[in-house]
Amino acid sequence: MIAALLLAAAAPAAPAPAPADRVLGCRLTTPAGDEIAFTARLGMPSGVLEPVPGVAWPMQRVIGTGAWREGKGFEARYYFAGKPSNVDLRIEGERTTLFVGKKLRTGQPRAVGFCLPLANPSPVAANATVSPSAGADVPAFDSARWPEICSLVTRSGRRARIDYTILDRGARSEIKAAEAWLLASGRVAVPRVQGSRGAHFGGRAGPAGRERLVVDENVGEAVQLLDFERIGTAAFAEPAAAICGHTGIVRRPAAQ
């Protein structure tokens, strides 16, 4: 008995099991309102995005490198290489952003939305193939197609157009939407407070969330990201993400 215990103590410990793959259903939108949707099978050190039929991107199953972790919340970072553009997938909690850039550099935001766990994901076909190319050279990521208003997607996948304007030298934000389920009155103005990493808008009632502006001075473009903690009428209020594209950005010296 003692010998058996000594042998067990001397045996090497079994390696810790590798984290199981995470399978998520992702729905995003671009500034032009293009539908980006895929099933994300996230393993380590690679992940695969499987397209949903009829969407603007991805057009095929693509494979990239990355990892995910759980601490205070779920986080994932995956890189999908391609020519002329690569795609970076970032997930924080459920909120998801796609960045499109050149070579190995992290690019600019081009789509936002949500990735939610899939309870019963479809199995992978035995003959399924994957591409190492992100295939990001598609109209959906072209800033020339950006409209003057923003595109929004809710956590449940509802889609809408909104107009987001900063008023009173940044003291308020005005949100307009034609969809009655989003804003019953068609427009609303809410308080806005600027911070060092963006702004918070809204109060205890009505639309509320955070706003961030990402500027690319090299090409004179900017993307406004809106993370709604809630938006919608009482029957439909839920979290949402919106993205607005701006071109013709010019830096001017501050007034003395």
C-alpha positions in Angstrom: 0.0 0.0 0.0 2.8 2.4 0.9 4.7 1.6 -2.2 1.7 2.2 -4.4 1.2 5.6 -2.7 4.9 6.5 -3.3 4.6 5.5 -7.0 1.4 7.6 -7.4 3.1 10.6 -5.8 6.2 10.3 -8.1 4.1 10.1 -11.3 3.9 13.3 -13.3 0.7 15.3 -12.9 -1.8 15.0 -15.8 -1.7 18.0 -18.0 -4.5 20.5 -17.6 -7.2 20.0 -20.2 -7.2 22.5 -23.0 -10.1 24.9 -23.0 -13.0 23.7 -25.1 -13.9 25.6 -28.2 -16.4 28.4 -27.9 -19.1 28.5 -30.5 -20.8 31.8 -30.9 -23.4 33.2 -33.2 -22.4 36.7 -34.4 -24.5 39.5 -35.9 -22.9 42.8 -36.9 -23.5 45.8 -39.1 -21.3 48.2 -41.1 -21.8 52.0 -41.3 -23.6 51.4 -44.7 -25.9 48.8 -43.1 -24.4 45.7 -44.6 -25.2 42.6 -42.7 -22.1 40.7 -41.3 -23.0 37.4 -39.7 -21.2 34.2 -39.0 -20.7 31.3 -36.6 -17.4 31.7 -34.7 -15.8 28.5 -33.6 -13.1 29.8 -31.3 -10.3 27.5 -30.3 -6.7 28.0 -29.3 -4.5 28.9 -31.2 -6.9 29.2 -34.1 -10.5 30.0 -34.8 -12.8 29.5 -37.8 -15.6 31.8 -39.0 -18.4 30.1 -40.9 -20.6 32.4 -43.1 -24.3 32.8 -42.9 -25.9 32.5 -46.3 -26.7 35.8 -48.0 -24.5 38.1 -45.9 -21.9 40.6 -47.1 -19.0 38.9 -45.2 -17.5 36.4 -44.8 -18.0 34.8 -48.1 -16.4 31.5 -47.1 -15.1 29.7 -44.1 -11.9 31.4 -42.9 -9.3 30.4 -40.4 -7.2 32.7 -38.2 -5.1 32.8 -35.1 -5.9 34.0 -31.6 -7.2 33.1 -28.2 -10.0 33.7 -25.7 -10.1 34.0 -22.0 -12.5 34.4 -19.1 -11.8 36.6 -16.1 -14.1 39.4 -15.2 -15.8 38.7 -18.5 -15.3 36.9 -21.8 -12.6 38.3 -24.1 -11.4 37.1 -27.5 -8.9 38.3 -30.1 -8.5 36.7 -33.5 -6.5 37.7 -36.5 -7.5 36.7 -40.1 -4.8 37.5 -42.6 -5.4 38.5 -46.2 -4.4 40.5 -49.2 -4.8 43.4 -49.5 -6.6 43.6 -46.1 -6.7 41.6 -42.9 -9.5 41.4 -40.3 -9.2 41.6 -36.6 -12.1 40.2 -34.5 -12.4 41.5 -31.0 -15.1 40.4 -28.5 -15.5 41.9 -25.0 -18.4 40.2 -23.2 -20.9 40.0 -26.0 -20.0 43.2 -27.8 -18.0 42.6 -31.0 -16.0 44.8 -33.3 -14.3 44.0 -36.7 -11.3 46.0 -37.6 -10.0 46.0 -41.2 -6.4 47.0 -42.0 -3.4 46.5 -44.2 -0.6 44.1 -43.7 -0.1 43.2 -40.0 -1.4 46.5 -38.6 -4.6 46.6 -36.7 -7.0 48.6 -38.9 -10.0 50.8 -38.3 -13.4 49.6 -37.1 -15.7 48.5 -39.9 -18.5 46.6 -38.2 -20.0 46.3 -34.7 -22.6 44.0 -33.1 -22.9 41.0 -30.8 -21.6 37.5 -30.5 -23.8 35.2 -28.3 -23.2 31.6 -27.2 -24.9 29.0 -29.4 -26.6 26.3 -27.3 -26.9 23.8 -30.1 -24.4 24.6 -32.9 -24.5 22.6 -36.1 -21.7 20.1 -36.4 -18.9 20.8 -38.8 -19.2 18.8 -42.1 -16.6 16.1 -42.5 -15.5 17.6 -45.9 -15.6 21.3 -44.8 -12.6 23.3 -46.0 -11.2 26.6 -44.7 -9.4 29.5 -46.3 -6.4 31.3 -44.8 -7.4 34.4 -46.6 -9.8 36.8 -44.8 -11.4 37.8 -48.1 -12.0 41.4 -46.8 -11.8 43.1 -50.2 -15.5 43.5 -50.4 -17.8 46.5 -50.8 -19.1 46.1 -47.3 -15.8 47.5 -45.9 -15.4 50.3 -48.4 -15.6 53.7 -46.7 -16.8 55.3 -50.0 -20.2 53.7 -49.4 -20.7 55.3 -46.0 -24.0 57.2 -45.7 -24.6 60.3 -43.6 -26.5 58.4 -40.9 -25.6 55.5 -38.7 -26.4 51.8 -38.7 -27.6 49.9 -35.6 -28.1 46.3 -34.6 -29.7 45.2 -31.3 -28.6 42.3 -29.2 -31.5 40.2 -30.6 -30.5 41.1 -34.2 -33.0 43.8 -35.0 -31.6 46.3 -37.4 -32.3 50.0 -38.0 -30.9 53.4 -39.1 -30.3 56.2 -36.7 -29.1 59.8 -36.8 -26.8 60.7 -34.0 -25.9 64.4 -33.5 -24.0 66.1 -30.7 -25.7 69.3 -29.5 -24.9 72.3 -27.3 -21.1 72.0 -27.6 -21.2 68.4 -26.4 -23.7 68.8 -23.5 -26.4 66.8 -25.2 -26.9 64.1 -27.9 -29.9 63.9 -30.2 -30.9 60.5 -31.6 -33.4 60.2 -34.4 -35.0 57.0 -35.8 -37.9 56.3 -38.2 -38.7 52.9 -36.6 -41.4 53.3 -33.9 -40.2 50.3 -31.9 -36.8 52.1 -31.5 -38.0 55.6 -30.6 -41.8 56.1 -30.3 -41.4 59.9 -30.7 -39.0 59.6 -33.6 -36.3 61.7 -31.9 -35.0 62.3 -28.4 -32.3 64.5 -26.8 -30.3 63.1 -23.8 -27.6 64.6 -21.6 -24.0 63.9 -22.6 -20.8 63.9 -20.6 -17.4 63.9 -22.2 -14.7 61.8 -20.7 -11.0 61.0 -21.4 -11.9 57.8 -23.3 -15.1 58.9 -24.9 -18.5 60.1 -23.7 -21.5 58.8 -21.8 -25.0 59.8 -23.0 -28.4 59.3 -21.5 -29.9 59.1 -18.0 -32.1 56.8 -16.0 -34.7 56.6 -18.7 -34.6 56.5 -22.5 -31.6 55.7 -24.6 -28.3 55.5 -22.8 -24.8 54.3 -23.6 -21.2 55.2 -24.4 -19.8 56.9 -27.5 -16.2 56.8 -28.9 -14.7 58.4 -32.0 -11.8 56.6 -33.8 -10.0 58.9 -36.2 -7.6 57.8 -39.1 -5.8 61.0 -40.0 -3.8 59.2 -42.8 -6.9 59.0 -44.9 -9.1 61.7 -43.3 -11.7 59.3 -42.0 -13.4 58.7 -38.6 -15.7 56.1 -37.2 -18.1 56.8 -34.3 -18.9 53.8 -32.2 -22.1 53.8 -30.0 -22.6 51.2 -27.4 -26.2 51.4 -26.2 -26.8 50.1 -22.7 -30.5 50.3 -23.8 -32.6 51.7 -26.6 -36.1 51.0 -27.8 -39.6 51.4 -26.4 -40.7 49.6 -23.2 -41.7 46.5 -25.1 -38.4 46.2 -27.1 -35.7 48.0 -25.0 -32.4 46.1 -25.1 -28.7 46.7 -25.6 -27.6 47.7 -29.1 -24.5 48.7 -31.1 -24.3 51.4 -33.8 -21.5 52.6 -36.1 -21.3 55.8 -38.1 -18.7 56.6 -40.8 -17.3 60.0 -41.5 -15.1 61.1 -44.4 -13.3 64.3 -45.3 -11.9 64.7 -41.8 -9.4 67.6 -41.6 -7.2 68.6 -38.7 -7.3 72.3 -37.9 -5.2 74.2 -35.4 -7.0 75.1 -32.2 -8.2 78.6 -31.9 -6.1 80.8 -29.7 
